[in-house]
Amino acid sequence: MAASGIRRQSSLSVTRTFRLTLKSLRQRLSRSLVTLMIISVAVAFLMNTVTESLIKGRLAEVTARRTTHARLARTWMVRLTTAGTDTEILRHIASADPADSWVAESQAMGELDDPSMEQYRERAVVAVRFLDWFAGIDSGQRRRLVQSAEDIAVFDWLDREENWNRFVRRLGAMRSTRPPMAVDRLGLLVEQWPQIKRKTQSIRVGRERAISILSDSLGDRRPVHALAEVQEDFGDKIRELGFLIDASTAAHVAAQARVLVRMDRVEQMLNTPSVRRAVAAHTDRLPQEIDHGVLWRLLSDRGQAGWFLSMLHDRGLAPAGLDAGQILEISAARREEAVLTNAAQAGLWGGQAIPNRRMGWLVGVSMIVCGVGIANAMLMSVTQRLREIATLKCLGALDAFVGLMFIFEACLLGIVGGFAGALLGLTIGAGRMAVQFRGAILGAWPWGELLAAVLAALVIGPLLAGVATIFPALKAARMSPVEAVRIE
């Protein structure tokens, strides 16, 4: 009967619990700042990793396009003077876009019809995948599998039955080495290799024939000088030989070739001792310290370019038709090429800087670190607030209220820490990329992807904080008042 007079314990609403959590955070501002810093650092680590990956990925794409465009004239100089090895031709066919003029050009020079070329390209893709695999495995394992054969000679070696049987037997005994495709696929490729090899050689021979005829027609004339006139008779000449160059590409090639010709004329001036001594005296250096890099750094300024031309005029060495504006244009082209070269040396040119799989691992590890850091911070908060938990329990607080209060607190800190960490990580990541790649980064910022990453960090911050706080919240909620006071 006495028990029937006891009123049922009342519970607080979610809104009231949220207000009490805010009040608790204000009262414990110093301790909350420690937790906030841990969350911010964890999210900043995650954001920094993602920021660098996004910027490097975009830089890889932009650098490849800019490099291809900036080096059109140099590319055509190589194209008109070098046929390439069988391996280079095979790799180029495998990696090039089917619409690339080089592919159509090679098809015509190799006298291949459309079905044969398509079949050849498909087989080249498979061949290159196996070539990359052979090149990537340990040298000792490669010797056990194919002895001393390297590059496309591997397929010649495997084309002998006894060698193939030995390869299959030894590969089966290797547990740590697996080919990119089934062994049967490699076997089919080896059977097809004589045909692939003949087509590769026919392309190379066709290109060598065209290059030989072109070389005879040029005589002592350098290809770069001829390319400056590619929009004129020279363009018609190379088209007759089978080289495919459209009007738009020819215009870009001619413009770049003219810049290269002027660049060569200016650099040749340093071969004159009096010019070298004058530049050395003007830059307060020794004559032997003057090279092309020093010269072009000097000529990047309009005033210095004017001085250089005036000095050449005084010696009667000034190239005809060259003015200060053209020198500045050449200097700018050299700077852009240097920037692209630095980006290429950093591993950005021609592909993704960080593979998607590696980026996924980095993000995953970052999130684990973030979660562990938040869980550790909230466990520390529980330990520091044992007396508060005991007092709330004695006043009638339910387990759900105590647990919800800790989760609300973590989510609030996660929102603020996520925002601060996102900005910090973005600033650090972008700053490091700007310092590392300098001018190459201009025009290559992935604004949309970075904004999405910041928004994701704002969501991930409270989400991770809430999930990571489940265990500390349960620990606090299930703690009895007597236990809390005894520990305290």
RONU-626205 format. One record per residue (C-alpha): residue number from 1; residue in one letter; x, y, z. Coordinates in nm, 3 decimals, decimal comma. Example, Ala and Ser with C-alpha at 12.3 -4.5 7.8 and 13.67 -1.06 7.14 Angstrom:
// RONU-626205
n / res / X / Y / Z
1 / a / 1,230 / -0,450 / 0,780 $
2 / s / 1,367 / -0,106 / 0,714 $
// end
This chain:
// RONU-626205
n / res / X / Y / Z
1 / m / 0,000 / 0,000 / 0,000 $
2 / a / 0,287 / 0,233 / 0,083 $
3 / a / 0,440 / 0,161 / -0,253 $
4 / s / 0,122 / 0,270 / -0,427 $
5 / g / 0,170 / 0,618 / -0,290 $
6 / i / 0,508 / 0,665 / -0,465 $
7 / r / 0,483 / 0,884 / -0,773 $
8 / r / 0,636 / 0,767 / -1,101 $
9 / q / 0,969 / 0,935 / -1,175 $
10 / s / 0,937 / 1,206 / -1,442 $
11 / s / 1,174 / 1,234 / -1,740 $
12 / l / 1,301 / 1,551 / -1,910 $
13 / s / 1,221 / 1,629 / -2,270 $
14 / v / 1,488 / 1,627 / -2,538 $
15 / t / 1,467 / 2,008 / -2,566 $
16 / r / 1,521 / 2,053 / -2,192 $
17 / t / 1,808 / 1,805 / -2,197 $
18 / f / 1,968 / 2,000 / -2,484 $
19 / r / 1,939 / 2,328 / -2,287 $
20 / l / 2,095 / 2,172 / -1,980 $
21 / t / 2,378 / 2,040 / -2,198 $
22 / l / 2,449 / 2,392 / -2,331 $
23 / k / 2,449 / 2,527 / -1,976 $
24 / s / 2,687 / 2,251 / -1,867 $
25 / l / 2,922 / 2,331 / -2,155 $
26 / r / 2,931 / 2,700 / -2,059 $
27 / q / 3,009 / 2,614 / -1,700 $
28 / r / 3,286 / 2,374 / -1,803 $
29 / l / 3,428 / 2,586 / -2,084 $
30 / s / 3,796 / 2,512 / -2,014 $
31 / r / 3,745 / 2,134 / -2,012 $
32 / s / 3,523 / 2,157 / -2,321 $
33 / l / 3,799 / 2,344 / -2,503 $
34 / v / 4,034 / 2,048 / -2,455 $
35 / t / 3,779 / 1,811 / -2,608 $
36 / l / 3,708 / 2,063 / -2,883 $
37 / m / 4,077 / 2,083 / -2,969 $
38 / i / 4,103 / 1,705 / -2,996 $
39 / i / 3,803 / 1,693 / -3,231 $
40 / s / 3,937 / 1,985 / -3,436 $
41 / v / 4,280 / 1,825 / -3,477 $
42 / a / 4,126 / 1,490 / -3,572 $
43 / v / 3,897 / 1,648 / -3,835 $
44 / a / 4,183 / 1,871 / -3,956 $
45 / f / 4,395 / 1,559 / -4,018 $
46 / l / 4,111 / 1,408 / -4,219 $
47 / m / 4,048 / 1,732 / -4,411 $
48 / n / 4,418 / 1,784 / -4,484 $
49 / t / 4,444 / 1,435 / -4,634 $
50 / v / 4,137 / 1,484 / -4,852 $
51 / t / 4,241 / 1,836 / -4,957 $
52 / e / 4,585 / 1,727 / -5,073 $
53 / s / 4,438 / 1,430 / -5,259 $
54 / l / 4,178 / 1,644 / -5,438 $
55 / i / 4,427 / 1,914 / -5,535 $
56 / k / 4,684 / 1,663 / -5,658 $
57 / g / 4,419 / 1,481 / -5,857 $
58 / r / 4,301 / 1,801 / -6,027 $
59 / l / 4,661 / 1,912 / -6,082 $
60 / a / 4,735 / 1,582 / -6,252 $
61 / e / 4,455 / 1,644 / -6,502 $
62 / v / 4,528 / 2,013 / -6,558 $
63 / t / 4,904 / 1,962 / -6,579 $
64 / a / 4,864 / 1,686 / -6,836 $
65 / r / 4,646 / 1,910 / -7,056 $
66 / r / 4,868 / 2,215 / -7,016 $
67 / t / 5,183 / 2,013 / -7,075 $
68 / t / 5,043 / 1,855 / -7,389 $
69 / h / 4,941 / 2,197 / -7,522 $
70 / a / 5,263 / 2,374 / -7,420 $
71 / r / 5,482 / 2,105 / -7,575 $
72 / l / 5,301 / 2,061 / -7,904 $
73 / a / 5,594 / 2,187 / -8,109 $
74 / r / 5,845 / 1,969 / -7,920 $
75 / t / 5,611 / 1,671 / -7,951 $
76 / w / 5,589 / 1,720 / -8,326 $
77 / m / 5,965 / 1,759 / -8,351 $
78 / v / 6,000 / 1,412 / -8,198 $
79 / r / 5,713 / 1,278 / -8,406 $
80 / l / 5,880 / 1,389 / -8,730 $
81 / t / 6,227 / 1,263 / -8,640 $
82 / t / 6,181 / 0,946 / -8,430 $
83 / a / 5,970 / 0,642 / -8,513 $
84 / g / 5,998 / 0,495 / -8,163 $
85 / t / 6,083 / 0,144 / -8,051 $
86 / d / 5,841 / -0,146 / -8,076 $
87 / t / 5,772 / -0,117 / -7,703 $
88 / e / 5,701 / 0,257 / -7,728 $
89 / i / 5,464 / 0,202 / -8,020 $
90 / l / 5,282 / -0,078 / -7,835 $
91 / r / 5,241 / 0,135 / -7,522 $
92 / h / 5,133 / 0,439 / -7,720 $
93 / i / 4,867 / 0,240 / -7,904 $
94 / a / 4,743 / 0,091 / -7,574 $
95 / s / 4,719 / 0,424 / -7,389 $
96 / a / 4,614 / 0,664 / -7,666 $
97 / d / 4,257 / 0,765 / -7,733 $
98 / p / 4,130 / 0,579 / -8,044 $
99 / a / 4,042 / 0,921 / -8,188 $
100 / d / 4,402 / 1,041 / -8,147 $
101 / s / 4,554 / 1,141 / -8,481 $
102 / w / 4,869 / 0,945 / -8,391 $
103 / v / 4,665 / 0,623 / -8,389 $
104 / a / 4,505 / 0,690 / -8,729 $
105 / e / 4,844 / 0,798 / -8,862 $
106 / s / 5,009 / 0,476 / -8,740 $
107 / q / 4,726 / 0,269 / -8,885 $
108 / a / 4,779 / 0,423 / -9,228 $
109 / m / 5,158 / 0,393 / -9,213 $
110 / g / 5,130 / 0,030 / -9,099 $
111 / e / 4,878 / -0,041 / -9,376 $
112 / l / 4,621 / -0,187 / -9,133 $
113 / d / 4,248 / -0,188 / -9,197 $
114 / d / 3,996 / -0,084 / -8,929 $
115 / p / 3,915 / -0,435 / -8,793 $
116 / s / 4,284 / -0,524 / -8,776 $
117 / m / 4,370 / -0,199 / -8,599 $
118 / e / 4,089 / -0,239 / -8,343 $
119 / q / 4,196 / -0,597 / -8,272 $
120 / y / 4,559 / -0,486 / -8,244 $
121 / r / 4,469 / -0,207 / -8,001 $
122 / e / 4,271 / -0,445 / -7,776 $
123 / r / 4,559 / -0,690 / -7,766 $
124 / a / 4,808 / -0,409 / -7,702 $
125 / v / 4,611 / -0,307 / -7,392 $
126 / v / 4,637 / -0,661 / -7,254 $
127 / a / 5,006 / -0,685 / -7,346 $
128 / v / 5,088 / -0,360 / -7,166 $
129 / r / 4,907 / -0,477 / -6,851 $
130 / f / 5,124 / -0,787 / -6,839 $
131 / l / 5,437 / -0,585 / -6,921 $
132 / d / 5,363 / -0,356 / -6,627 $
133 / w / 5,310 / -0,658 / -6,404 $
134 / f / 5,642 / -0,816 / -6,505 $
135 / a / 5,818 / -0,482 / -6,449 $
136 / g / 5,659 / -0,441 / -6,105 $
137 / i / 5,740 / -0,777 / -5,948 $
138 / d / 6,058 / -0,851 / -5,756 $
139 / s / 6,364 / -0,892 / -5,980 $
140 / g / 6,443 / -1,232 / -5,824 $
141 / q / 6,092 / -1,360 / -5,893 $
142 / r / 6,107 / -1,222 / -6,247 $
143 / r / 6,430 / -1,410 / -6,312 $
144 / r / 6,274 / -1,731 / -6,182 $
145 / l / 5,973 / -1,682 / -6,410 $
146 / v / 6,126 / -1,554 / -6,735 $
147 / q / 6,503 / -1,567 / -6,670 $
148 / s / 6,677 / -1,259 / -6,818 $
149 / a / 6,401 / -1,164 / -7,066 $
150 / e / 6,286 / -0,805 / -7,030 $
151 / d / 6,022 / -0,583 / -7,184 $
152 / i / 5,848 / -0,730 / -7,492 $
153 / a / 6,123 / -0,992 / -7,519 $
154 / v / 5,928 / -1,164 / -7,239 $
155 / f / 5,659 / -1,260 / -7,489 $
156 / d / 5,919 / -1,393 / -7,732 $
157 / w / 6,064 / -1,605 / -7,451 $
158 / l / 5,721 / -1,737 / -7,345 $
159 / d / 5,637 / -1,824 / -7,706 $
160 / r / 5,852 / -2,139 / -7,675 $
161 / e / 5,658 / -2,434 / -7,530 $
162 / e / 5,924 / -2,546 / -7,282 $
163 / n / 5,958 / -2,191 / -7,149 $
164 / w / 5,582 / -2,152 / -7,114 $
165 / n / 5,549 / -2,479 / -6,919 $
166 / r / 5,831 / -2,373 / -6,690 $
167 / f / 5,670 / -2,032 / -6,635 $
168 / v / 5,330 / -2,183 / -6,545 $
169 / r / 5,489 / -2,432 / -6,306 $
170 / r / 5,696 / -2,174 / -6,122 $
171 / l / 5,416 / -1,917 / -6,111 $
172 / g / 5,189 / -2,176 / -5,949 $
173 / a / 5,446 / -2,224 / -5,674 $
174 / m / 5,456 / -1,852 / -5,596 $
175 / r / 5,183 / -1,757 / -5,349 $
176 / s / 5,272 / -1,389 / -5,323 $
177 / t / 5,273 / -1,311 / -5,696 $
178 / r / 4,953 / -1,304 / -5,898 $
179 / p / 4,921 / -1,175 / -6,257 $
180 / p / 4,667 / -0,900 / -6,339 $
181 / m / 4,461 / -1,147 / -6,544 $
182 / a / 4,416 / -1,523 / -6,558 $
183 / v / 4,715 / -1,724 / -6,677 $
184 / d / 4,500 / -1,854 / -6,964 $
185 / r / 4,463 / -1,493 / -7,084 $
186 / l / 4,841 / -1,458 / -7,090 $
187 / g / 4,862 / -1,788 / -7,277 $
188 / l / 4,622 / -1,660 / -7,542 $
189 / l / 4,826 / -1,340 / -7,570 $
190 / v / 5,146 / -1,540 / -7,620 $
191 / e / 4,976 / -1,737 / -7,901 $
192 / q / 4,873 / -1,409 / -8,063 $
193 / w / 5,210 / -1,242 / -8,002 $
194 / p / 5,365 / -1,316 / -8,348 $
195 / q / 5,073 / -1,129 / -8,513 $
196 / i / 5,096 / -0,843 / -8,262 $
197 / k / 5,469 / -0,820 / -8,318 $
198 / r / 5,433 / -0,810 / -8,697 $
199 / k / 5,177 / -0,528 / -8,678 $
200 / t / 5,398 / -0,333 / -8,439 $
201 / q / 5,694 / -0,371 / -8,669 $
202 / s / 5,489 / -0,271 / -8,975 $
203 / i / 5,389 / 0,052 / -8,798 $
204 / r / 5,750 / 0,122 / -8,700 $
205 / v / 5,881 / 0,053 / -9,051 $
206 / g / 5,611 / 0,274 / -9,204 $
207 / r / 5,697 / 0,560 / -8,972 $
208 / e / 6,071 / 0,516 / -9,033 $
209 / r / 6,010 / 0,531 / -9,409 $
210 / a / 5,812 / 0,856 / -9,383 $
211 / i / 6,069 / 1,011 / -9,148 $
212 / s / 6,354 / 0,917 / -9,382 $
213 / i / 6,185 / 1,084 / -9,682 $
214 / l / 6,112 / 1,393 / -9,472 $
215 / s / 6,470 / 1,409 / -9,345 $
216 / d / 6,603 / 1,399 / -9,701 $
217 / s / 6,374 / 1,683 / -9,803 $
218 / l / 6,482 / 1,898 / -9,507 $
219 / g / 6,854 / 1,862 / -9,578 $
220 / d / 7,049 / 2,072 / -9,327 $
221 / r / 6,738 / 2,254 / -9,214 $
222 / r / 6,636 / 2,191 / -8,852 $
223 / p / 6,285 / 2,050 / -8,790 $
224 / v / 6,196 / 2,333 / -8,552 $
225 / h / 6,255 / 2,590 / -8,829 $
226 / a / 6,042 / 2,386 / -9,067 $
227 / l / 5,762 / 2,359 / -8,808 $
228 / a / 5,747 / 2,737 / -8,789 $
229 / e / 5,614 / 2,714 / -9,147 $
230 / v / 5,384 / 2,416 / -9,087 $
231 / q / 5,085 / 2,626 / -9,194 $
232 / e / 5,245 / 2,669 / -9,534 $
233 / d / 5,419 / 2,431 / -9,779 $
234 / f / 5,582 / 2,225 / -9,506 $
235 / g / 5,240 / 2,131 / -9,370 $
236 / d / 5,136 / 2,000 / -9,710 $
237 / k / 5,461 / 1,804 / -9,734 $
238 / i / 5,418 / 1,615 / -9,406 $
239 / r / 5,052 / 1,544 / -9,485 $
240 / e / 5,159 / 1,383 / -9,812 $
241 / l / 5,387 / 1,154 / -9,613 $
242 / g / 5,096 / 1,046 / -9,390 $
243 / f / 5,142 / 1,270 / -9,086 $
244 / l / 4,804 / 1,397 / -8,969 $
245 / i / 4,796 / 1,755 / -8,847 $
246 / d / 4,480 / 1,963 / -8,863 $
247 / a / 4,464 / 2,340 / -8,914 $
248 / s / 4,410 / 2,422 / -8,545 $
249 / t / 4,700 / 2,207 / -8,429 $
250 / a / 4,920 / 2,343 / -8,707 $
251 / a / 4,852 / 2,700 / -8,589 $
252 / h / 4,955 / 2,617 / -8,231 $
253 / v / 5,260 / 2,422 / -8,345 $
254 / a / 5,374 / 2,704 / -8,576 $
255 / a / 5,335 / 2,966 / -8,301 $
256 / q / 5,532 / 2,758 / -8,051 $
257 / a / 5,796 / 2,671 / -8,308 $
258 / r / 5,852 / 3,040 / -8,380 $
259 / v / 5,902 / 3,100 / -8,008 $
260 / l / 6,152 / 2,813 / -7,993 $
261 / v / 6,340 / 2,953 / -8,292 $
262 / r / 6,365 / 3,295 / -8,126 $
263 / m / 6,466 / 3,131 / -7,798 $
264 / d / 6,746 / 2,947 / -7,974 $
265 / r / 6,864 / 3,268 / -8,144 $
266 / v / 6,882 / 3,450 / -7,809 $
267 / e / 7,058 / 3,162 / -7,633 $
268 / q / 7,312 / 3,139 / -7,915 $
269 / m / 7,422 / 3,490 / -7,820 $
270 / l / 7,593 / 3,348 / -7,510 $
271 / n / 7,835 / 3,165 / -7,740 $
272 / t / 7,983 / 3,506 / -7,822 $
273 / p / 8,248 / 3,584 / -7,555 $
274 / s / 8,182 / 3,960 / -7,554 $
275 / v / 7,809 / 3,905 / -7,490 $
276 / r / 7,879 / 3,657 / -7,210 $
277 / r / 8,120 / 3,903 / -7,046 $
278 / a / 7,867 / 4,186 / -7,074 $
279 / v / 7,590 / 3,978 / -6,913 $
280 / a / 7,831 / 3,864 / -6,640 $
281 / a / 7,933 / 4,223 / -6,561 $
282 / h / 7,568 / 4,337 / -6,564 $
283 / t / 7,463 / 4,063 / -6,320 $
284 / d / 7,781 / 4,084 / -6,109 $
285 / r / 7,881 / 3,726 / -6,187 $
286 / l / 8,175 / 3,544 / -6,338 $
287 / p / 8,144 / 3,465 / -6,711 $
288 / q / 8,153 / 3,091 / -6,644 $
289 / e / 7,851 / 3,128 / -6,414 $
290 / i / 7,632 / 3,260 / -6,693 $
291 / d / 7,403 / 2,995 / -6,839 $
292 / h / 7,064 / 2,994 / -7,010 $
293 / g / 6,878 / 2,993 / -6,677 $
294 / v / 7,058 / 3,307 / -6,556 $
295 / l / 7,002 / 3,475 / -6,893 $
296 / w / 6,626 / 3,413 / -6,898 $
297 / r / 6,578 / 3,517 / -6,537 $
298 / l / 6,745 / 3,845 / -6,634 $
299 / l / 6,530 / 3,884 / -6,946 $
300 / s / 6,202 / 3,829 / -6,760 $
301 / d / 6,204 / 4,204 / -6,683 $
302 / r / 6,115 / 4,446 / -6,966 $
303 / g / 6,386 / 4,692 / -6,866 $
304 / q / 6,655 / 4,425 / -6,864 $
305 / a / 6,529 / 4,290 / -7,198 $
306 / g / 6,568 / 4,641 / -7,339 $
307 / w / 6,923 / 4,663 / -7,199 $
308 / f / 7,010 / 4,326 / -7,356 $
309 / l / 6,886 / 4,431 / -7,701 $
310 / s / 7,068 / 4,763 / -7,675 $
311 / m / 7,390 / 4,581 / -7,582 $
312 / l / 7,350 / 4,350 / -7,884 $
313 / h / 7,285 / 4,649 / -8,114 $
314 / d / 7,604 / 4,816 / -7,992 $
315 / r / 7,797 / 4,504 / -8,093 $
316 / g / 7,609 / 4,461 / -8,420 $
317 / l / 7,470 / 4,123 / -8,306 $
318 / a / 7,099 / 4,199 / -8,258 $
319 / p / 6,883 / 3,940 / -8,440 $
320 / a / 6,661 / 4,100 / -8,703 $
321 / g / 6,296 / 4,139 / -8,607 $
322 / l / 6,349 / 4,064 / -8,237 $
323 / d / 6,211 / 4,317 / -7,988 $
324 / a / 6,168 / 4,337 / -7,610 $
325 / g / 5,807 / 4,217 / -7,628 $
326 / q / 5,909 / 3,898 / -7,804 $
327 / i / 6,184 / 3,837 / -7,550 $
328 / l / 5,930 / 3,871 / -7,266 $
329 / e / 5,699 / 3,628 / -7,448 $
330 / i / 5,982 / 3,374 / -7,476 $
331 / s / 6,072 / 3,422 / -7,110 $
332 / a / 5,708 / 3,363 / -7,006 $
333 / a / 5,696 / 3,045 / -7,216 $
334 / r / 6,013 / 2,919 / -7,050 $
335 / r / 5,873 / 2,990 / -6,702 $
336 / e / 5,552 / 2,804 / -6,782 $
337 / e / 5,749 / 2,509 / -6,915 $
338 / a / 5,965 / 2,508 / -6,598 $
339 / v / 5,652 / 2,506 / -6,381 $
340 / l / 5,505 / 2,216 / -6,578 $
341 / t / 5,835 / 2,030 / -6,561 $
342 / n / 5,845 / 2,067 / -6,182 $
343 / a / 5,490 / 1,936 / -6,160 $
344 / a / 5,582 / 1,643 / -6,384 $
345 / q / 5,886 / 1,563 / -6,169 $
346 / a / 5,655 / 1,566 / -5,864 $
347 / g / 5,462 / 1,279 / -6,021 $
348 / l / 5,158 / 1,475 / -6,140 $
349 / w / 5,199 / 1,462 / -6,516 $
350 / g / 5,016 / 1,192 / -6,701 $
351 / g / 4,808 / 1,036 / -6,426 $
352 / q / 4,651 / 1,049 / -6,086 $
353 / a / 4,893 / 1,150 / -5,812 $
354 / i / 4,723 / 0,935 / -5,550 $
355 / p / 4,531 / 0,625 / -5,663 $
356 / n / 4,172 / 0,597 / -5,545 $
357 / r / 4,251 / 0,284 / -5,340 $
358 / r / 4,531 / 0,458 / -5,154 $
359 / m / 4,317 / 0,765 / -5,096 $
360 / g / 4,042 / 0,541 / -4,955 $
361 / w / 4,289 / 0,385 / -4,712 $
362 / l / 4,413 / 0,729 / -4,603 $
363 / v / 4,061 / 0,857 / -4,545 $
364 / g / 3,968 / 0,538 / -4,358 $
365 / v / 4,270 / 0,561 / -4,129 $
366 / s / 4,197 / 0,931 / -4,074 $
367 / m / 3,841 / 0,855 / -3,967 $
368 / i / 3,961 / 0,582 / -3,728 $
369 / v / 4,211 / 0,824 / -3,573 $
370 / c / 3,936 / 1,084 / -3,550 $
371 / g / 3,696 / 0,840 / -3,379 $
372 / v / 3,956 / 0,713 / -3,133 $
373 / g / 4,056 / 1,068 / -3,042 $
374 / i / 3,697 / 1,173 / -2,977 $
375 / a / 3,618 / 0,858 / -2,776 $
376 / n / 3,927 / 0,913 / -2,566 $
377 / a / 3,833 / 1,277 / -2,503 $
378 / m / 3,478 / 1,186 / -2,397 $
379 / l / 3,600 / 0,903 / -2,171 $
380 / m / 3,827 / 1,156 / -2,006 $
381 / s / 3,527 / 1,385 / -1,968 $
382 / v / 3,331 / 1,106 / -1,798 $
383 / t / 3,619 / 1,039 / -1,560 $
384 / q / 3,645 / 1,408 / -1,470 $
385 / r / 3,271 / 1,440 / -1,406 $
386 / l / 3,205 / 1,147 / -1,173 $
387 / r / 3,080 / 1,374 / -0,891 $
388 / e / 2,847 / 1,554 / -1,134 $
389 / i / 2,709 / 1,223 / -1,261 $
390 / a / 2,656 / 1,101 / -0,903 $
391 / t / 2,476 / 1,423 / -0,811 $
392 / l / 2,246 / 1,400 / -1,114 $
393 / k / 2,166 / 1,037 / -1,030 $
394 / c / 2,088 / 1,127 / -0,669 $
395 / l / 1,857 / 1,404 / -0,791 $
396 / g / 1,663 / 1,150 / -0,996 $
397 / a / 1,822 / 1,174 / -1,340 $
398 / l / 1,744 / 0,872 / -1,556 $
399 / d / 2,011 / 0,672 / -1,738 $
400 / a / 1,870 / 0,793 / -2,070 $
401 / f / 1,907 / 1,157 / -1,963 $
402 / v / 2,271 / 1,113 / -1,858 $
403 / g / 2,362 / 0,926 / -2,175 $
404 / l / 2,176 / 1,170 / -2,400 $
405 / m / 2,344 / 1,464 / -2,232 $
406 / f / 2,690 / 1,329 / -2,316 $
407 / i / 2,590 / 1,253 / -2,676 $
408 / f / 2,441 / 1,603 / -2,720 $
409 / e / 2,758 / 1,750 / -2,576 $
410 / a / 2,977 / 1,550 / -2,815 $
411 / c / 2,761 / 1,647 / -3,116 $
412 / l / 2,778 / 2,017 / -3,026 $
413 / l / 3,153 / 1,996 / -2,987 $
414 / g / 3,162 / 1,797 / -3,311 $
415 / i / 2,984 / 2,074 / -3,502 $
416 / v / 3,219 / 2,345 / -3,376 $
417 / g / 3,526 / 2,121 / -3,393 $
418 / g / 3,429 / 1,996 / -3,738 $
419 / f / 3,402 / 2,351 / -3,870 $
420 / a / 3,729 / 2,461 / -3,710 $
421 / g / 3,907 / 2,142 / -3,817 $
422 / a / 3,775 / 2,167 / -4,172 $
423 / l / 3,908 / 2,521 / -4,210 $
424 / l / 4,238 / 2,429 / -4,045 $
425 / g / 4,287 / 2,117 / -4,257 $
426 / l / 4,186 / 2,301 / -4,574 $
427 / t / 4,429 / 2,584 / -4,500 $
428 / i / 4,719 / 2,350 / -4,420 $
429 / g / 4,656 / 2,120 / -4,716 $
430 / a / 4,606 / 2,402 / -4,967 $
431 / g / 4,903 / 2,591 / -4,827 $
432 / r / 5,135 / 2,292 / -4,859 $
433 / m / 5,022 / 2,229 / -5,216 $
434 / a / 5,070 / 2,596 / -5,307 $
435 / v / 5,425 / 2,594 / -5,166 $
436 / q / 5,511 / 2,262 / -5,331 $
437 / f / 5,373 / 2,331 / -5,679 $
438 / r / 5,366 / 2,714 / -5,687 $
439 / g / 5,258 / 2,846 / -6,027 $
440 / a / 5,133 / 2,505 / -6,145 $
441 / i / 4,844 / 2,529 / -5,902 $
442 / l / 4,698 / 2,841 / -6,065 $
443 / g / 4,371 / 2,760 / -6,235 $
444 / a / 4,374 / 2,406 / -6,095 $
445 / w / 4,185 / 2,452 / -5,769 $
446 / p / 3,898 / 2,200 / -5,740 $
447 / w / 3,662 / 2,455 / -5,584 $
448 / g / 3,352 / 2,238 / -5,605 $
449 / e / 3,521 / 1,929 / -5,463 $
450 / l / 3,684 / 2,129 / -5,180 $
451 / l / 3,350 / 2,288 / -5,085 $
452 / a / 3,190 / 1,943 / -5,082 $
453 / a / 3,476 / 1,817 / -4,862 $
454 / v / 3,421 / 2,103 / -4,615 $
455 / l / 3,049 / 2,029 / -4,600 $
456 / a / 3,126 / 1,660 / -4,553 $
457 / a / 3,362 / 1,746 / -4,266 $
458 / l / 3,083 / 1,951 / -4,104 $
459 / v / 2,864 / 1,640 / -4,118 $
460 / i / 3,137 / 1,393 / -4,028 $
461 / g / 3,245 / 1,596 / -3,722 $
462 / p / 2,921 / 1,562 / -3,519 $
463 / l / 2,848 / 1,219 / -3,665 $
464 / l / 3,183 / 1,076 / -3,559 $
465 / a / 3,160 / 1,255 / -3,226 $
466 / g / 2,815 / 1,109 / -3,160 $
467 / v / 2,914 / 0,755 / -3,261 $
468 / a / 3,244 / 0,768 / -3,071 $
469 / t / 3,063 / 0,888 / -2,758 $
470 / i / 2,818 / 0,597 / -2,742 $
471 / f / 3,048 / 0,386 / -2,525 $
472 / p / 3,148 / 0,671 / -2,288 $
473 / a / 2,780 / 0,774 / -2,267 $
474 / l / 2,672 / 0,420 / -2,178 $
475 / k / 2,947 / 0,402 / -1,919 $
476 / a / 2,827 / 0,725 / -1,761 $
477 / a / 2,457 / 0,632 / -1,781 $
478 / r / 2,500 / 0,291 / -1,618 $
479 / m / 2,717 / 0,418 / -1,335 $
480 / s / 2,544 / 0,404 / -0,996 $
481 / p / 2,569 / 0,704 / -0,761 $
482 / v / 2,744 / 0,497 / -0,493 $
483 / e / 3,006 / 0,375 / -0,740 $
484 / a / 3,069 / 0,727 / -0,871 $
485 / v / 3,114 / 0,871 / -0,522 $
486 / r / 3,342 / 0,581 / -0,417 $
487 / i / 3,568 / 0,636 / -0,722 $
488 / e / 3,571 / 1,010 / -0,667 $
// end
